[in-house]
Amino acid sequence: MKYLSCLKLSGVATRTTALKHVWLKVWLWVFLLTICIFLLNAKPPVHARQLANPVPTTDSSINWITPDHVYAPYIKTVHLYPSDMPLNYPLITLNSGQTLTLGFDDLEGGVKDYYYTIVLCNADWKPANLNPFEYIKGFSENRITQYHFSTFPLQHYTHYTLTLPNSNCAPARPGNYILKVYLNDDPSQPVLTRRFLVVNQAAQIAGKIEQPINPKIFQTYQKVNFQVDTRGLNVNNPFDQIKVWILQNYRWDNAIHDIRPTFVRGSVLEYNAENDCEFPAMKEWRWIDLRSFRLETERVERIDENNNQIVVYARPDASRANQRYQQRRDIDGRYTTEMLESGYNPDVDGDYATVHFSYVTPEPFANAHLYIFGELTNYECNPSNELHYNPATRAYEGSLFLKEGYYDYIYGLVTPGSHQLNTEPTEGNWWETENTYTILVYYRPIGGRADELVGATVLNSITNR
């Protein structure tokens, strides 16, 4: 009996031990599965255009419609900028007294009833889940009342201006905003939209530009290393509550975001992972000086005036991909309306011209569209700024209708199904290039319904190394 009892106890112990082994294996598999799921869901930094779903395209059908878009073909020279700094990005500090100025020309002339509103968006430029009265001080819809008729130009137009914030409309909270202008108090008739930013600087940002460690891109890319101090915020989970976007030369099409901090040291978030935040360095922007249609400047081949129309032919361009870097002061893709003749106001005295561009290459690019690109094209790739190959001249050709001023631009390729502009074959990349980087830090409070822009700083690849 004692022997049988011992056998029974031994059997129970054996089964218990076996069950323990089974449960250990189960827990081990669950643990490994959890780790795998976490790794699969971990997102590396991405460029803004990589988020967009590829849209099948045919010839001349590529059409980027961004929050910086002009919907009416008769609206030209749309410019939104800090009122005292026309070459800077439209970014102001909340309740600081800083203002933005919007200017645009209506080539149909006369006086029209243009209205405007502002829309609060999250970091990804999707509208925030808030009512207008929660983010607007004043009225949500207002009429643009400032306009002037052109004076001397061959191309007649009406120039409209707007200053924000104003007594009728002002942003009430930090974040991303879209300024929307539309006709006849009807929001379904938009004529233009423009992005602008409002920051409260609750977070402090410090950073610098370095050469990447990766030998494959050491000479052609630039890397942004930075840290964010969030001590002025109630941050419990920085991985969920903090978002960072980095812009190169104020462009959103190649912005990098979804960046996870490398280290969290108390309230300080450090972003310096080896392969994060790396941008193709490009080269200095191309340029054309159109500040006078009476002078043939360095980049202008000839100017014709026929039937009260001005036609400018720019000197032919070609690939710079294999050319060594040449330092030249540029305006990082922006433009400014100016006139060389003294005593004139470019807003109402500046004329317009059809400007012909050409890009010389022995053969057309295979399975790719060529675009001229910059603020002069609203940083979009559309049929209006596409160049087409002419076998007779062995060059891509296209034209833009531009006002007297000074313009930066580049050429880039877009392949069907892609939403990323590729400038490497047309411009090349060089580490020494001067570029401007804007770091934007967004914060979502616990239970909050919108992203707040709590930090913004600008770094220069030359002065902030």
Secondary structure, DSSP 8 states (H G I E B T S, - for coil): -HHHHHHHHHHHHHHHHHHHHHHHHHHHHHHHHHHHHHHHH----EEGGGGS------TT------SSEE--TTEEEEEEEETT-TTS-SEEETTSS--EEEEEEETT-S---EEEEEEEE-TTS-B-SS-GGGTEEE-S-EE--EEEE--S-SS--EEEEEEES-SSEEE-S-EEEEEEEEETT-TTSEEEEEEEEEE---SEEEEEEE--S-TTTTTTEEEEEEEEE-TTS--S-HHHHEEEEEEETTEEEEEEE----SEEETTEEEE--TTSSEEE-----EEEEES-SSS--TTEEEEEEETTEEEEEE--EE--TTS--------TT-EE---SSTT--HHHH--EEEEEEEEE-SS--TT-EEEEESGGGTT---GGGEEEEETTTTEEEEEEEEESEEEEEEEEEE-TT----B-TTTT---TT---EEEEEEEE--TT-SS-EEEEEEEEETTTT-
